[in-house]
Amino acid sequence: MSGAGGKWALPLIGLVGGVASGLLGVGGGIFMVPLLVAFAGLSEHEAHATSLLAILPIALVGAAVFTVEGQAGYWLAALLAIGSLVGAPVGARIMARLSEGTLQAVFGAAMIVVAVVLLLP
């Protein structure tokens, strides 16, 4: 970990990821991964893996808040989880085989596609 902020940047990166997760309903990785690379000095692979591991408590806390507020769809979440449990190991294996540059490009392209979809009427 040799980035500009090193380990001291991690709580702030986690804060950004947590706020993004609660506010936008995302895992926070869209913010945490680039920040972990830029400010904590992690490689793309390390940043992706670290973000996924950090998302467990973030998701639990966010889900608990939305459940208490009556906004959680249990059956929808269960159906999403079935697909995710199959897809996550496949994606992790693919990620492990990609070069740093290719992984960064794929991540950036995915963020652009999502942005375009969200901006369409």
N, C-alpha and C positions, 0 to 999 in steps of 0.2 A: 504494500500500500504506500505509494510514493507520490500521490497527487498533491495539489496545492494545499488542501486542508487536511489530508490524511484521515486518521481515525477521528479527529475532532469535527470533521464535516459530517460524519455519519448521523448523529442525532438530528441535525438540520435537514439532511436528505430524507431521513425517516419522517420528519415532520411534514415536509412537502408531500411525500408519498401518502401519508395518512390523511392529510387534508384533501388531496386529490381523490383518494379512494372514497372518502365520505361524501365529498361534494359532487364528484362526477360519476361515481359508481364504477370506477375503474380500479384495477388492482394497485395502481400507483406506480407500476413499473414503467409506464410511459414517461414518467418524470424521474424516477429513481435510477433507471439504467443509465441514461446520459449523464446524470449528476454523479453517479458512482465512478464512471469512467473519467469525467472531467476533474472532479474534486477529490476523489478518494484514491485515484490512481489504479483502479481495478481494470483488468482486461475486459473486453466485451463479454467473454464467456463467464468470467467471475462475476461481473455485474448482473448478468441475466440470472445466474444461479443464486446469487445472494438476494436479489430482488424477489425471486420466487420463494425463498425460505422466509424472508421477512414478511411476506404477504399473509402468511398463516395467522399471526396474531392480529394484523390489521384487518383482515377479512372477518375474523371472529368478532372483534369489537364493533365493526361497522354493521355486521349482520344482527348483532344483539340490539343495537340502537334501533335499526329499522324494524326488527321484530316487536320490540316494545311499543313502537309507534303504530303497529298493525299494518305495515307496508310490505311485509315479506310474503312472497308467494311460494309456499313450501313445495307444492307439486311441480311448479315450474322450475324451482331450484333443483329438485331431485332429478328431473329430466335433463337439465343442463349438466348436472354433475355426472350423470351416466356417460354422456358424450365426452366430457372433459377428462374423466378418468381413463378413457380409452385414448384420447388425443394427446394428453400431456406427455406420456412416455414416448410417444412417436415423435412429437416436437422436440423433446429433450435429446433424443438420439440424433435427430437431424441437426440440431444446433451443435452438438459435440463434434460433428463432422465438418462443419463450415469453418472457413478461415475467418480471422478477425474482421477483415475488410468486407467479406461477403455477409457475415452476420450483421455488421453495422449497416450495410446497404439494404438488407432485407428488413431490418427493424425500421429504418428510415422510410422505406417504401411503404411498409404497412401503416406507419403513422400518417403518411400522405393520403393513402387510400381511405383511411378512417376519417380524416379531416374532410376530404371531398364528399364522402357519403353524408357526413353530418351537416355540411353546408348546403347540400342539395335540398330543394323545396319538397 
